[in-house]
């Protein structure tokens, strides 16, 4: 059974806002960033443990992971049934534990 990818509303809003900001400088760069991150997310259902533990998750049971691409940090959680994209933020933003 394949895991389903679920986006948190705030993560999707932040991703869209980041792409919009990048596109002000270069639409092509925004498209490259979008493709790179979505490609990584699309690979998660088969290998959710591919990326390191999310160091900002308090009491991480091992199912909270994160990766960085093009200065954006993507945090996600996985179960046997789904991958939840929880946060997307620029790496220069102050991290918040959760």
DRENVOLO-327093 format. One record per residue: x, y, z of N, C-alpha, C, O, CB in turn. Coordinates in pm, whole numbers, padded with zeros to 5 digits, always signed. Each point is the difference from the previous one (the first is absolute). Last residue first. Glycine has a CB too. Layout:
% residues N
XYZXYZXYZXYZXYZ...
***
This chain:
% residues 98
+00846+02235+01805-00141-00037+00003-00014-00139+00058-00111-00051+00011+00063+00196-00208+00410+00320+00113-00021-00138+00042-00149-00027+00001-00080+00091+00019+00292-00092+00119+00036+00361-00452-00087-00012+00116-00015-00148+00031-00032-00079-00088-00092+00294+00033+00500+00133-00229-00078-00124+00016-00084+00004+00126+00036+00063+00099+00142-00189-00221-00022+00544-00194+00026-00062+00130-00085-00125+00013-00121+00003-00019+00176+00221+00122+00102-00060-00586-00102+00031+00100+00036-00070+00130+00056-00110-00001-00235+00139-00178+00427-00099-00221+00044+00115+00080-00105+00046+00101+00030+00081+00087+00110-00011-00280-00212-00426-00129+00095-00042+00103+00050+00116+00086+00050-00023+00110+00018-00163-00260-00561+00160-00076+00134+00033-00044+00097-00032+00114-00033+00020+00117-00053+00163-00272-00367-00468+00119+00045+00134+00036+00140+00023-00055+00073-00095-00028-00216+00093+00237-00307-00361-00150+00100+00041-00098+00037+00143+00036-00086+00088+00007-00004-00244-00193-00191-00299+00427+00054+00136-00002+00093+00017-00119+00072-00093-00039-00090+00108+00289-00254-00418-00187-00041+00083+00114+00043+00145-00010-00077+00091+00033+00089-00293+00101-00143-00265-00424+00092+00112-00016-00045+00105+00101-00107+00059-00015+00153-00107-00235-00128-00497+00249-00059+00132+00025+00110+00106-00014+00097-00001+00076-00274-00099+00080+00061-00433-00322+00109+00095+00025-00068+00136+00017-00074+00044-00088+00250-00178-00048-00386-00402+00201+00010+00132-00061+00128+00074+00037+00067-00032+00099-00314+00042-00097+00122-00476+00128-00102+00032-00099+00016+00134-00070-00051+00020-00111-00097-00156+00246+00420-00061+00228-00010-00107-00099-00092+00038-00116+00005-00062-00106+00037-00104+00289+00177+00576+00044-00058-00118+00063-00001-00109-00107+00052+00020-00110-00197+00117+00274+00412+00379-00077-00053-00112-00078-00055-00110+00090+00046-00023+00112+00116+00077-00293-00016+00517+00130-00023-00113+00090-00052-00113-00086-00072+00022-00097+00023+00127+00298+00357+00342-00290-00112-00090-00026-00005-00110+00105+00097-00024+00072-00082+00073-00317+00230+00458+00052-00018-00093+00112-00122-00086-00029-00103+00049-00048+00209+00113+00212+00262+00174-00447-00128-00071-00003-00003-00100+00115+00085-00088+00007-00103+00116-00260+00297+00448+00081+00002-00118+00088-00140-00059+00003-00097+00070+00031+00286+00027+00110+00122+00233-00496-00128-00025+00065+00010-00130+00079+00057-00099-00047-00183+00222-00135+00478+00057-00107-00020+00086+00118-00139-00010+00062-00038+00086+00080+00204+00067-00180-00021-00449-00257-00011+00138-00049-00037+00097+00112-00085+00088-00018+00019-00177-00206+00011-00358+00413+00025+00010-00143-00021+00146-00042-00103+00059+00030+00030-00300-00069+00081-00134+00498+00014+00135-00052+00033-00008-00148+00075-00087-00045+00002+00172+00269-00347-00415+00174+00107+00018-00098+00001+00144-00045-00098+00073+00015+00078-00312-00092-00194-00126+00498+00008+00127-00071+00113-00005-00103+00097-00074+00015-00187+00195+00187-00269-00434+00172+00123+00016-00077-00001+00135-00069-00103+00067-00004+00121-00316-00029-00284-00098+00414+00006+00138-00046+00137+00023-00062+00103-00014+00067-00266+00092+00113+00043-00488+00030-00085+00014-00118-00005+00143-00053-00064+00027-00102-00072-00217+00187+00364+00032+00318+00069-00052-00118-00081+00014-00127+00051-00024-00109+00063-00134+00257-00228+00327+00296-00002-00146+00009+00068-00066-00120-00002-00122-00014-00209+00137+00145+00253+00481+00138-00014-00063-00131+00010-00152+00015+00100-00052+00049-00003+00256-00163-00116+00209+00433-00044-00139+00021-00027-00072-00133-00103-00065-00017+00005+00134+00238+00139+00411-00334+00018-00042+00139-00058-00140+00015-00107-00029-00054+00097+00270+00139+00211+00009-00531-00118-00067+00055+00033-00048+00140+00092-00079+00020-00170+00008-00251+00397+00277-00068-00084+00098+00069-00127-00061+00059-00077+00069+00067+00167+00104-00220+00241-00409-00119+00063+00039+00127-00082+00101+00079+00029+00025+00117+00190-00069-00223-00337-00356-00252-00023+00143+00014+00049+00043+00137-00060-00032+00103-00141+00025-00260+00411-00418-00119-00102+00039+00098-00012+00152+00005+00098+00071-00016-00052-00280+00152+00149+00023-00595+00027-00008+00144-00118+00040+00086-00096+00062-00046+00332-00014-00006-00307-00280-00439+00058+00123+00053+00017-00008+00151-00064-00083+00065-00039+00212-00253-00086-00499-00054+00115+00043-00080+00073+00119+00061+00123+00008-00005-00242-00092-00197-00298-00181+00317+00110+00013+00095+00128+00050-00066+00105+00003+00064-00207-00185+00070-00307+00087-00378-00023+00113+00091+00114+00023+00100+00015+00109+00054-00257-00154-00078+00146-00205-00449+00114+00003+00093-00013+00115+00099+00080+00094-00006+00066-00197-00171-00492-00001-00146+00078-00123-00012+00113-00008+00103+00037-00109+00044-00091+00106-00286-00229+00395+00215-00079-00118+00033+00078-00131-00006-00025-00091+00080-00171+00213-00166+00408+00311-00039-00016-00035+00141-00084-00125+00027+00037-00079+00087-00014+00318-00041+00080+00009-00472+00078-00120+00030-00022-00050+00143+00036-00113+00032+00133+00191-00196-00366+00330-00004-00059-00113-00072+00072-00132+00028-00058-00107-00014-00014+00266-00163+00246+00251+00346-00121-00039+00073-00064-00123-00065-00047-00090+00069+00010+00329+00001+00405-00045-00288+00043-00063+00126-00121-00049+00080+00003-00110+00056+00200+00259-00051-00292+00093-00397+00063-00129-00035+00044-00073+00126-00020-00121+00012+00097+00216-00232-00240+00344+00267-00108-00095-00025+00053-00137-00040-00059-00102+00036-00087+00292-00106+00459+00157+00128-00062-00036+00128-00113-00101-00021-00012-00097+00075+00071+00324+00017+00161-00058-00477+00095-00072+00085-00064-00047+00130+00019-00115+00041+00165+00251-00140-00437+00142-00198+00020-00136-00054+00092-00082+00091-00029-00116+00028-00005+00205-00261-00028+00367+00341-00125-00075+00016+00017-00145-00045-00039-00093+00071-00092+00305-00104+00488+00083-00044-00015-00029+00143-00124-00085+00024+00005-00099+00073+00112+00315-00015-00051-00057-00494+00104-00098+00034-00012-00044+00146+00009-00119+00031+00144+00222-00204-00431+00246+00020-00043-00129-00057+00100-00110+00033-00040-00113+00029-00077+00235-00214+00229+00315+00309-00114-00046+00081-00049-00135-00050-00031-00088+00080-00035+00326-00034+00397-00023-00298+00055-00051+00125-00112-00053+00090+00016-00104+00063+00176+00268-00080-00320+00047-00383+00068-00128-00028+00057-00061+00127-00009-00121+00020+00064+00203-00250-00245+00347+00247-00104-00101-00013+00063-00137-00024-00046-00101+00053-00114+00274-00145+00382+00255+00344+00014-00088-00116-00109-00106+00000-00005-00084+00090+00253+00124-00092-00242+00344+00302+00135+00011-00056+00013-00080-00128+00061+00045-00097+00030-00013+00327-00493-00050-00002+00019+00144-00021+00138+00027-00059+00019+00095-00076-00175-00045+00268+00022-00488-00050-00038+00034-00138+00012+00150-00028+00007+00039-00117-00162-00234+00118+00227+00015+00439+00110-00035-00090-00032+00045-00143+00089+00047-00071-00029-00244+00217-00400+00248+00172+00110+00091+00031+00118-00025-00094+00060+00094-00051-00133-00084+00292-00290-00305-00264-00040+00131-00050+00113+00101+00020+00029+00080-00089-00270-00132+00138+00291-00373+00136+00014-00006-00145-00036+00135-00064+00063+00044-00096-00116-00290+00101-00012+00200+00457+00143-00006-00031+00022+00001-00150+00088+00070-00050-00047-00196+00263-00482+00097-00058+00054+00134+00024+00149+00005-00032+00048+00098-00056-00221-00060+00235-00044-00457-00201-00048+00089-00106+00058+00141+00015+00040+00061-00099-00252-00196+00085+00303-00171+00357+00067-00042-00123-00039+00092-00115+00085+00046-00076-00080-00285+00157-00227+00297+00327+00138+00047+00009+00079-00035-00125+00082+00079-00047-00093-00104+00295-00432-00135-00213+00000+00146-00011+00143+00055+00001+00035+00087-00079-00260-00078+00192+00167-00467-00032-00029+00030-00140+00000+00151-00024+00050+00047-00103-00186-00258+00087+00184+00062+00457+00119-00038-00077-00020+00034-00147+00092+00050-00065-00042-00236+00229-00417+00244+00123+00102+00103+00023+00128-00031-00079+00063+00092-00053-00159-00048+00283-00257-00364-00237-00040+00123-00068+00107+00108+00012+00032+00067-00099-00271-00123+00146+00369-00460-00045-00057+00092+00098-00029+00131-00073+00080+00045-00082+00046-00154+00278-00100-00364-00460+00063+00130+00029-00075+00073+00110-00123+00013-00007+00204+00001-00231+00001-00555+00063-00097+00098+00051+00078+00128+00031+00105-00004+00065-00260-00179+00032+00214-00321-00380+00062+00125+00044-00110+00100+00035-00088+00028-00081+00293-00070-00064-00191-00525+00155-00059+00118-00061+00071+00124+00056+00033+00004+00118-00258-00121-00146+00404-00417-00035-00037+00108+00092-00053+00118-00079+00051+00032-00108+00122-00108+00274-00205-00449-00327+00078+00123-00010-00051+00103+00102-00119+00011+00026+00163-00056-00271-00048-00515+00241-00084+00118+00000+00089+00125+00000+00092+00011+00081-00277-00136+00041
***
